[in-house]
């Protein structure tokens, strides 16, 4: 069973520590009115600033960890996702919580009888 961290949570349930480095991105959502004008000047019509996208990767999971992760997503269209953000401290301890959904997830079954899963990834996006 993998160690869990309170820096990554779904609905206040700690997630296993990802094997790879978690990718946390913030991007702006622009309207279709954004773009360059006749003079070549780009105009931005921003609908939302700093929309969260997080990618979590697990290279190896036993059946219990895989079941735990998928159970946190089961029958949910949205959930509260907590993740770390950069701060002034030397350790990453500051977190944010946003309403998100899981747009993509999956894993490869490595050994059927032993219930060993590999290469699981979760793609979490803010609503």
Contact map, one row per residue, 1 for C-alpha under 8 A:
1110000000000000000000000000000000000000000000000000000000001101100000000000000000000000000000000000000000000000000000000000000
1111000000000001100000000000000000000000000000000000000000001000100000000000000000000000000000000000000000000000000000000000000
1111100000000001100000000000000000000000000000000000000000000000000000000000000000000000000000000000000000000000000000000000000
0111110000000111100000000000000000000000000000000000000000000000000000000000000000000000000000000000000000000000000000000000000
0011111110000111100000000000000000000000000000000000000000000000000000000000000000000000000000000000000000000000000000000000000
0001111110001110000000000000000000000000000000000000000000000000000000000000000000000000000000000000000000000000000000000000000
0000111110000100000000000000000000000000000000000000000000000000000000000000000001110000000010100000000000000000000000000000000
0000111111000110100000000000000000000000000000000000000000000000000000000000000011110000000000000000000000000000000000000000000
0000111111111110000000000000000000000000000000000000000000000000000000000000000111100000000000000000000000000000000000000000000
0000000111111110000000000000000000000000000000000000000000000000000000010000001111000000000000000000000000000000000000000000000
0000000011111000000000000000000000000000000000000000000000000000000000010000001110000000000000000000000000000000000000000000000
0000000011111100000000000000000000000000000000000000000000000000000000000000000111000000000000000000000000000000000000000000000
0000010011111110000000000000000000000000000000000000000000000000000000010000000000000000000000000000000000000000000000000000000
0001111111011111000000000000000000000000000000000000000000000000000000000000000000000000000000000000000000000000000000000000000
0001110111001111100000000000000000000000000000000000000000000000000010000000000000000000000000000000000000000000000000000000000
0111100000000111110000000000000000000000000000000000000000000000100000000000000000000000000000000000000000000000000000000000000
0111100100000011111000000000000000000000000000000000000000000000000000000000000000000000000000000000000000000000000000000000000
0000000000000001111111000000000000000000000000000000000111000000000000000000000000000000000000000000000000000000000000000000000
0000000000000000111110000000000000000000000000000000000011110000000000000000000000000000000000000000000000000000000000000000000
0000000000000000011111000000000000000000000000000000000111100000000000000000000000000000000000000000000000000000000000000000000
0000000000000000011111100000000000000000000000000000000110000000000000000000000000000000000000000000000000000000000000000000000
0000000000000000010111110000000000000000000000000000011110000000000000000000000000000000000000000000000000000000000000000000000
0000000000000000000011111000000000000000000000000000111100000000000000000000000000000000000000000000000000000000000000000000000
0000000000000000000001111100000000000000000000000001111000000000000000000000000000000000000000000000000000000000000000000000000
0000000000000000000000111110000000000000000000000011110000000000000000000000000000000000000000000000000000000000000000000000000
0000000000000000000000011111000000000000000000000111100000000000000000000000000000000000000000000000000000000000000000000000000
0000000000000000000000001111100000000000000000001111100000000000000000000000000000000000000000000000000000000000000000000000000
0000000000000000000000000111110000000000000001111110000000000000000000000000000000000000000000000000000000000000000000000000000
0000000000000000000000000011111000000000000001111010000000000000000000000000000000000000000000000000000000000000000000000000000
0000000000000000000000000001111111000000000111110000000000000000000000000000000000000000000000000000000000000000000000000000000
0000000000000000000000000000111111000000000111100000000000000000000000000000000000000000000000000000000000000000000000000000000
0000000000000000000000000000011111100000000010000000000000000000000000000000000000000000000000000000000000000000000000000000000
0000000000000000000000000000011111100000000110000000000000000000000000000000000000000000000000000000000000000000000000000000000
0000000000000000000000000000011111110000011111000000000000000000000000000000000000000000000000000000000000000000000000000000000
0000000000000000000000000000000111111000011100000000000000000000000000000000000000000000000000000000000000000000000000000000000
0000000000000000000000000000000001111111111000000000000000000000000000000000000000000000000000000000000000000000000000000000000
0000000000000000000000000000000000111111111000000000000000000000000000000000000000000000000000000000000000000000000000000000000
0000000000000000000000000000000000011111100000000000000000000000000000000000000000000000000000000000000000000000000000000000000
0000000000000000000000000000000000011111100000000000000000000000000000000000000000000000000000000000000000000000000000000000000
0000000000000000000000000000000000011111110000000000000000000000000000000000000000000000000000000000000000000000000000000000000
0000000000000000000000000000000000011111111000000000000000000000000000000000000000000000000000000000000000000000000000000000000
0000000000000000000000000000000001111001111100000000000000000000000000000000000000000000000000000000000000000000000000000000000
0000000000000000000000000000000001111000111110000000000000000000000000000000000000000000000000000000000000000000000000000000000
0000000000000000000000000000011011100000011111000000000000000000000000000000000000000000000000000000000000000000000000000000000
0000000000000000000000000000011111000000001111100000000000000000000000000000000000000000000000000000000000000000000000000000000
0000000000000000000000000001111001000000000111111000000000000000000000000000000000000000000000000000000000000000000000000000000
0000000000000000000000000001111000000000000011111000000000000000000000000000000000000000000000000000000000000000000000000000000
0000000000000000000000000001110000000000000001111110000000000000000000000000000000000000000000000000000000000000000000000000000
0000000000000000000000000011100000000000000001111110000000000000000000000000000000000000000000000000000000000000000000000000000
0000000000000000000000000111000000000000000000011111000000000000000000000000000000000000000000000000000000000000000000000000000
0000000000000000000000001111100000000000000000011111100000000000000000000000000000000000000000000000000000000000000000000000110
0000000000000000000000011110000000000000000000000111110000000000000000000000000000000000000000000000000000000000000000000000110
0000000000000000000000111110000000000000000000000011111000000000000000000000000000000000000000000000000000000000000000000011110
0000000000000000000001111000000000000000000000000001111100000000000000000000000000000000000000000000000000000000000000000111100
0000000000000000000001110000000000000000000000000000111110000000000000000000000000000000000000000000000000000000000000001111000
0000000000000000010111100000000000000000000000000000011111000000000000000000000000000000000000000000000000000000000000001110000
0000000000000000011111000000000000000000000000000000001111100000000000000000000000000000000000000000000000000000000000111100000
0000000000000000011100000000000000000000000000000000000111111000000000000000000000000000000000000000000000000000000001111000000
0000000000000000001100000000000000000000000000000000000011111000000000000000000000000000000000000000000000000000000001110000000
0000000000000000001000000000000000000000000000000000000001111100000000000000000000000000000000000000000000000000000111110000000
1100000000000000000000000000000000000000000000000000000001111111110000000000000000000000000000000000000000000000000111010000000
1000000000000000000000000000000000000000000000000000000000011111110000000000000000000000000000000000000000000000001110000000000
0000000000000000000000000000000000000000000000000000000000001111111000000000000000000000000000000000000000000000001110000000000
1000000000000000000000000000000000000000000000000000000000001111111100000000000000000000000000000000000000000000000000000000000
1100000000000001000000000000000000000000000000000000000000001111111110000000000000000000000000000000000000000000000000000000000
0000000000000000000000000000000000000000000000000000000000001111111111000000000000000000000000000000000000000000000010000000000
0000000000000000000000000000000000000000000000000000000000000011111111100000000000000000000000000000000000000000000000000000000
0000000000000000000000000000000000000000000000000000000000000001111111110000000000000000000000000000000000000000000000000000000
0000000000000010000000000000000000000000000000000000000000000000111111111000000000000000000000000000000000000000000000000000000
0000000000000000000000000000000000000000000000000000000000000000011111111100000000000000000000000000000000000000000000000000000
0000000000000000000000000000000000000000000000000000000000000000001111111100000000000000000000000000000000000000000000000000000
0000000001101000000000000000000000000000000000000000000000000000000111111100000000000000000000000000000000000000000000000000000
0000000000000000000000000000000000000000000000000000000000000000000011111111000000000000000000000000010000000000000000000000000
0000000000000000000000000000000000000000000000000000000000000000000001111111000000000000000000000000000000000000000000000000000
0000000000000000000000000000000000000000000000000000000000000000000000001111100000000000000000000000000000000000000000000000000
0000000000000000000000000000000000000000000000000000000000000000000000001111111000000000000000000000000000000000000000000000000
0000000000000000000000000000000000000000000000000000000000000000000000000011111000000000000000000000100000000000000000000000000
0000000000000000000000000000000000000000000000000000000000000000000000000001111100000000000000000011110000000000000000000000001
0000000001100000000000000000000000000000000000000000000000000000000000000001111110000000000000000011100000000000000000000000000
0000000011110000000000000000000000000000000000000000000000000000000000000000011111000000000000001111000000000000000000000000000
0000000111110000000000000000000000000000000000000000000000000000000000000000001111100000000000001111000000000000000000000000000
0000001111010000000000000000000000000000000000000000000000000000000000000000000111110000000000111100000000000000000000000000000
0000001110000000000000000000000000000000000000000000000000000000000000000000000011111000000000111000000000000000000000000000000
0000001100000000000000000000000000000000000000000000000000000000000000000000000001111100000111110000000000000000000000000000000
0000000000000000000000000000000000000000000000000000000000000000000000000000000000111110000111110000000000000000000000000000000
0000000000000000000000000000000000000000000000000000000000000000000000000000000000011111000101000000000000000000000000000000000
0000000000000000000000000000000000000000000000000000000000000000000000000000000000001111100111000000000000000000000000000000000
0000000000000000000000000000000000000000000000000000000000000000000000000000000000000111110000000000000000000000000000000000000
0000000000000000000000000000000000000000000000000000000000000000000000000000000000000011111110000000000000000000000000000000000
0000000000000000000000000000000000000000000000000000000000000000000000000000000000000001111100000000000000000000000000000000000
0000000000000000000000000000000000000000000000000000000000000000000000000000000000000000111110000000000000000000000000000000000
0000000000000000000000000000000000000000000000000000000000000000000000000000000000011110111111000000000000000000000000000000000
0000001000000000000000000000000000000000000000000000000000000000000000000000000000011010101111100000000000000000000000000000000
0000000000000000000000000000000000000000000000000000000000000000000000000000000000011110000111110000000000000000000000000000000
0000001000000000000000000000000000000000000000000000000000000000000000000000000001111000000011111000000000000000000000000000000
0000000000000000000000000000000000000000000000000000000000000000000000000000000001111000000001111100000000000000000000000000000
0000000000000000000000000000000000000000000000000000000000000000000000000000000111100000000000111110000000000000000000000000000
0000000000000000000000000000000000000000000000000000000000000000000000000000000111000000000000011111000000000000000000000000010
0000000000000000000000000000000000000000000000000000000000000000000000000000011110000000000000001111100000000000000000000000011
0000000000000000000000000000000000000000000000000000000000000000000000000000011110000000000000000111110000000000000000000001111
0000000000000000000000000000000000000000000000000000000000000000000000000000111000000000000000000011111000000000000000000001111
0000000000000000000000000000000000000000000000000000000000000000000000001000010000000000000000000001111110000000000000000111100
0000000000000000000000000000000000000000000000000000000000000000000000000000000000000000000000000000111110000000000000000111100
0000000000000000000000000000000000000000000000000000000000000000000000000000000000000000000000000000011111000000000000001111000
0000000000000000000000000000000000000000000000000000000000000000000000000000000000000000000000000000011111100000000000011110000
0000000000000000000000000000000000000000000000000000000000000000000000000000000000000000000000000000000111110000000000011100000
0000000000000000000000000000000000000000000000000000000000000000000000000000000000000000000000000000000011111000000011111000000
0000000000000000000000000000000000000000000000000000000000000000000000000000000000000000000000000000000001111100000011110000000
0000000000000000000000000000000000000000000000000000000000000000000000000000000000000000000000000000000000111111001111000000000
0000000000000000000000000000000000000000000000000000000000000000000000000000000000000000000000000000000000011111001111000000000
0000000000000000000000000000000000000000000000000000000000000000000000000000000000000000000000000000000000001111111110000000000
0000000000000000000000000000000000000000000000000000000000000000000000000000000000000000000000000000000000001111111100000000000
0000000000000000000000000000000000000000000000000000000000000000000000000000000000000000000000000000000000000011111000000000000
0000000000000000000000000000000000000000000000000000000000000000000000000000000000000000000000000000000000000011111100000000000
0000000000000000000000000000000000000000000000000000000000000110000000000000000000000000000000000000000000001111111110000000000
0000000000000000000000000000000000000000000000000000000000011110000000000000000000000000000000000000000000001111011111000000000
0000000000000000000000000000000000000000000000000000000000011110010000000000000000000000000000000000000000111110001111110000000
0000000000000000000000000000000000000000000000000000000001111000000000000000000000000000000000000000000000111100000111110000000
0000000000000000000000000000000000000000000000000000000011110000000000000000000000000000000000000000000000110000000011111000000
0000000000000000000000000000000000000000000000000000000011111000000000000000000000000000000000000000000011110000000011111100000
0000000000000000000000000000000000000000000000000000001111000000000000000000000000000000000000000000000111100000000000111110000
0000000000000000000000000000000000000000000000000000011110000000000000000000000000000000000000000000011111000000000000011111000
0000000000000000000000000000000000000000000000000000111100000000000000000000000000000000000000000000011110000000000000001111100
0000000000000000000000000000000000000000000000000000111000000000000000000000000000000000000000000001111100000000000000000111110
0000000000000000000000000000000000000000000000000011110000000000000000000000000000000000000000000001111000000000000000000011111
0000000000000000000000000000000000000000000000000011100000000000000000000000000000000000000000000111100000000000000000000001111
0000000000000000000000000000000000000000000000000000000000000000000000000000010000000000000000000011100000000000000000000000111
